[in-house]
Amino acid sequence: MVTFISPKNKKNRARRSSMKNNTLTLNELFNHPDVRKTTGPQDMERIEAVLEKESNAPKEPVFIRALLGLGAWVAAIFLTIFSYEMEKSSTGAIIFGCAFMGAGIILSRIHRAVFLQQLALALAFAGNLLILYGVGEKCDRFHEIVPVLVLTHAALCLLVYPLLQNSIYRFLAPIGLTILLIVWIVDEKAFDWIHVLIAAEAVLTGVLFLKNRVPQFFKPLAYAAAFMLPSTLLFWNLYQTAEFSDIFLGRNHIEPLWPATLFLAGGLIYIYFHLSGGLSRIAKPWMILALGATIFLGIFSTPGILVVIGLLVLGYSLDEWILTWLAYVFLPVFLIVFYYNLQISLEYKSYIIMGSGLILLGVRWIAGRLMPKEVVR
């Protein structure tokens, strides 16, 4: 059978073949003269970071990973109870915990199947709980338990984080360490350390999100730090109210928030300059407006508002929708807590709320008038 090919079809085939043979790589595209004229080094780095993020993104959707984590956590509770009933001793709990942890690490590295990953996560959770329980049981005095648990869990995080290839564990383990640190601070009445913890969370969040080409390995840690920063501030704001403080202390404890506020305001200003191109932007009208608004909020508002603004800026500029939604969730919470704690009448509170809304609308209008395209971006 003879097939006749028209000259037009020959031309189209030749064109497709030429396109296949002349496929550009990413480096060749960036080095093309037309591309180099319209994009700068920072733009190219951001494009490469976005492409790398998309290629390394987990295949499972977020809600599937959440269900996997929930199922593994429930399974871990039953595994822990079953193991403890088999060997009711602290040494046995530690041995079972190490065995479960080792099995979870091996399973996580064998195959990426969903069932095996969930089983590995359940074993890791159960092993972590059993080790903490066994170590806590060996403490003779009650007040020694919390610092020992903090050190034990910190050691487990450092050891297991690089070995267990599971983003859910890498996200939840640092959160667990932060919770234990907060419990230790409250138990020891070492309230000055809460500012150190907030500063550490802020620095970790900023470094992991602002640094170029952060390995996917550290992404769960970055999201854990971004989640615990507003959570720690929210707990501390609630803890200092009369209702919550009476439960824990039997009295109303007031710890000054200005150290955390000062540090967070400075960090937010650094984010402005880092994302906008450096100190050369300091004379821009919109930058002056942003600096003034940050200083104003630092003086008259709660530090949680500064954190929310920082998460919004990072979320929009880096295309991190998780940070954006975190900010949307915590913003009304911080506003409600802030206005609830004001020691004034309801009438004056309503005036302050209306005034704050008018100020925000005014800032947005002025920003749009000064430099609409750059400010909106």
Secondary structure, DSSP 8 states (H G I E B T S, - for coil): ------HHHHHHHHHHHHHHHT---HHHHHTSHHHHHH--HHHHHHHHHHHHHHHHS-SS-HHHHHHHHHHHHHHHHHHHHHHHHHS-SHHHHHHHHHHHHHHHHHHHHH---HHHHHHHHHHHHHHHHHHHHHHHHT-SSGGGHHHHHHHHHHHHHHHHTTTS--HHHHHHHHHHHHHHHHHHHHHHT-TTHHHHHHHHHHHHHHHHHHSTT--GGGHHHHHHHHHHHHHHHHHHHHHTSHHHHHHHTSS------HHHHHHHHHHHHHHHHHHHTSGGGTTSHHHHHHHHHHHHHHHHS-HHHHHHHHHHHHHHHHT-HHHHHHHHHHHHHHHHHHHHT--S-HHHHHHHHHHHHHHHHHHHHHHHHH-HHHHH-
